[in-house]
Amino acid sequence: MTFQALVIDKDDAGYRAEVRPLANDDLPEGDVTVGVQYSTINYKDGLAITGKAPVVRKFPLVAGIDFSGVVQHSTNDRWHPGDRVVLNGWGVGETHGGGLAQLARVKGEWLVALPDGLSARQAMAIGTAGYTAMLCVLALEKHGVAPGDGDVLVTGANGGVGSVAIALLAGLGYRVVASTGRLGEGEYLQRLGAAEVIDRAELSAPGKPLAKERWAGVVDSVGSHTLANACASTRYRGVVAACGLAQGMDFPATVAPFILRGITLCGIDSVMAPVAVRQEAWTRLARDLDLARLDAMTREIGLREAVDAGREILEGKVRGRLVVDVSR
């Protein structure tokens, strides 16, 4: 029996990504085999597919840091054939065969039960990007940022994390300000729930150690000067959730916002988050995310379109979320 997979390889011929058939014997070690129904393309998948960053550390490897599907075989007591599951992170698509394939084999402790009310397709419309956005929202809540406290800034607003963060925050009653380099997409962002849209240029250049207080909270997927300026303009005892590095990995900031305004900078890791945290995030996504808004930000492609999509997401040409139907 063979199945289709997007395989990344690197050898004397160079770095390449292609969809090709694999056999069951090609599956990695694991105690649960899942029939994958949907996967997705995140920013990290784009880096892996193009080789723009050393995401993949084992060759050849099936790409894809996410998948949703149905358990086919299990020797793990937690899972049984027919169970609906979702996976994000754990090194899948980096050091362990990933989800851009029709079949996956993983460790059972990496899986989360797909909550009632979410389909496999909707789970991948959310994907790691949306799951990360929920982790950011949980961090703001747990550090005391309430809807009435003031504006919440979302950077990288047109991307997957940003789009889902806007929809979640707006649905929970926060006033959201969306920062984007594509102001022509303002109507789309407002439909997701943004009350205001600003040009990313306001935040992306070197700034002052302290700026005018503007934000009660921030969800940042950009990093570099954008994150530094977001911190500098966060209100007294405000909270910044940092989860990405689209602008850069550097953080050219000072301690001024932390020691003069008492702000909190929360690092958000989606890859190795404990199972309990993952379950909380997915439970909240099923409860709090407006599925109509999710559908409005989602486009579906086939597995054979995923290589081109990986390039496009790095070029800033992808709006919202991409779902990959691995059956076509």
N, C-alpha and C positions, 0 to 999 in steps of 0.2 A: 504494500500500500504506500502511495506517495501523497504528498500534500504540497501546496504552494507556499513559499516563504520569501520574504525580502532579505537576502543574505548580503552581508558586508564582508569583503575580503581585502586583504592587503598582501602583496607579494612582489616579486621582481617586476611584474607588469603594472604595478601601481595600486592605488586605492580605488575601489569600485563598489557600487551597490546595484544589485539586480534581483529581479524576481525569478526564482527557478524552483524546480521540484526537489523535495527532500524525501527521504524515507524515514520510517519510524525509528530505525536504528540511529538516525542522525540527531534525535532528540537528546537533550542533556539529562543529567541525573535529576531525580526528583521522585516524590512519592505520590504526586497527583498529576494526571494527564487531563488536560482541558481541551474540549473542542471550542476553538476561538470563534466567536461570531463577529465581533467588531474590535478594532483597535483605533488608534488616532495618531495624529502628528503633532507633537509638542515642539517647542523651540529646541529642546535637547535632542529630539529625534532628528531635527534638521541638521544640527551639528554633527550627529553621528553619521547620517546618510551622506553628507558632503565631505566629511573629514576635516571640517573647519576647526574642530577642537578634538583633543584625544579622549572622546567619550568612550569609544569602543577600545577595549584593552585585551581582546582575545579574538583571534581570527582563525577560520571564518566564524561569523556569528550572525544569528537572526536578529534583526533590528526590532525596535519597539519597546518602549518602557511601560506600556499599558496594554491591558486587554480585558475583555469581558466575554464570558461564555458559560458553557455547561460542563460539569465534571463528567468525564467518560470512564475513568478508571482511577481508583485510589487505594493505597495501602495505609493511608492516614486516617485515624479514628474520627477526625473532625469532619471528613468529607466523604460523600457517597455519590455514585452515579446519579445524574439528574440535578444535583445542586447547582444553583446559579451563583456565579462568583465573579469578583472583579479583582484585578491586581494593579498596583502602582509601585514602581520603584524596586527596592531590594537588589539593585544591580542588574535587574533584568534588562536586556538590550544593551548592557555595558560589559558585563563579564559572564552573563548567563543568557542562553537563548531567549529571545523576546517574543513580543506579541503581534508583530506584523507577519503573521503566518496563520494557517488554518488549524494548526495544532501546537500546543505548548505543554511542556512538562516542567513542573516547579515544585518547590517545597510547600507542603500544605500550610505551614505557619505564615507564609507570605500572602495567603488569600484572605479576602474579606467576603462575607456573604452579601450578595447584592440585595439591598433593602427592597421590601415590598413597595410598589409604586414607581419603581424605576425599571425600565427595560434595559436590555444589554446595549442597545443603540444609545439610549440616553446616558447610560453610564460612561460611554466613550465620548459622547458630546461634552460631558463634564471632564473626564480624563484627569491626568495628573495636573493639568493647568487649573481646572476647576476645583479639584481636591486641594491643591495648594492655596487657591483663593479662600476656600473655607477655613483652612488652617490659619490664614491671616486674620480672617474675621473672628475666629475663636480667640486669637491672641489679643485683639483689640478689646473684646468683651471681657476676657479674664483679667485684663489690666484696667478695667473700669471705664472704658470709653462707651458712653451711652448715646442713643440717637439725638438727644437734646443738647449734647455738649458742644456742638459746632460742626463745621464742615469736615468731611473726610476726603482726603486726596487719594486718587488712584492714578498711578503713573503707568505708562505703557498701555493706555486704556483700550486700544484697538486689538491688543493681543488676547490670547486665551485667558491668562490669569486676570488681566484687567477687565475683560468683558464679563466674566463670571463674577468677579468681585463687585462690579457696579450693580449687576442684577441682584446679588445677594444683599448688599448693603442697602440699596434702595427699597427692596422688599421688606427689610427689617426696620425701615423708617429713618435711616440716616440721610442727610443731605450730602450728595456725592458730587465732587468736582473732578472731572476727568481731564487728564493731561495727555495730549497726543500730538504727534508730528503730522497727522493727517486731518486737518481741520475740516476738510470736505466731508469727513465721516461724522460730523457733529450730530446730524439728525439721527444716525444709527445709534450713537452713544446715548442720546436723549431718550430714544425709544427703550433702551435698556434700563433707564432710570436716572441717568446723570442730570443733575439740576443745572450744571454749568460745565462748559468745555473751555479749556485754556490751551494755549500753544506750549508744547514742550520746551520751546526756546526760553521760556520764562525760568526754567529750572536747570537746563542742560549745560550752561556755561559756568565757569568759576564764579563763586559768589562770596558773600561776606560770612564771617564766622557766626553772626547772629543777624537775622532779618526780622521783618515785621511778623508778629505772631498771626498765623492764619489757620492752622490745621489742628483739630482735636485728635485726629488720627490719620495715618497714612498707610496705604498698601503700595509698596514699591517693588516692581519687577525689573528695574532699570539699572540701579547701582550708580557708581561713579559720582560725577558732579550732581546728578539729579537727586540721588539719595542724600548727599551732603547738604544740598539746598533745602530739601524737604525737612531734614532734621533742624536746620537753622531757622526755619519758619514755622515749626511746630509750637503750639501753645504750651503754656506752663503745665507740666505734668501730663503732656500728651504722649501718644504712643505711636511708634513707627514699626511696621512689620516689613522686614526686608527679605525678599525671596528670589531675587533674580539679578542678572548682570548684563542685560541687553546692551547697555552703554559701555560697561566695562567692569572689571573686577576691583578696581581701585576705589578707595574711599577717602577723597581729599577733604577731610573735615577737621574740626577742632573739638576740644572737649567742652566748649562754651555752652552749647545747648543742653548738655547733660548736667553740668554743675551749676549753671545759672538759672535754668528753667526746669530742671529735674525731669527731663523727658526720658522715655524708655525706648531703647532700640531692641526689637525682638528679632532674632534670626529664625527663619522658618525653613526647616528641613523636611521635605516630603519623602525622601528616599528611604531613610531608616527610621521613620517615626514608629513608635510602639503600636502594637495592634489595637490597644484600647483607644489610642488617639485617632487611629484610622477609622475605627468603628464609629466613634463619636462624630467625626467629620462626615462620613457617608450617611449616617442617620440624620444629621442636620441638613445635608444637601437634599435628601429625599423630602424633608419636611419644609425647608425654607426657600428652596430655589423655585422660582416661577418657571414651569416647564415651557410655557409659551414664549417667554423671553429666551430660554435656552434654545428653543427651536429657531428663533429669529437670528441667533448668532451662529448657527450650525450649517455646514455644507458637507455633503457626503461624496466620497470618491471611492474608487476601486483600488485594490492592492497594487495594480500595475501603474496607477497614477501617483503612488506614494513617493517615488524617487523624485519626480519633478516637484511635488509638494514640499519635500524637504528643502529644496533649494529656495522655493518661493517664500517659505516662512522666514528664512534668514534675510531675504531681501525686503522684508516688510510688506509683502504683497498679499498676505493672508489676513483676513479680518475674522475675528472670533475664533470658532472652533472647527476643526476638520475631523470628520468621522470616516474611518476606513472600513468598508465592507470587505472582509478578507475572502469572501466567496466569489468575488469578481475582480 
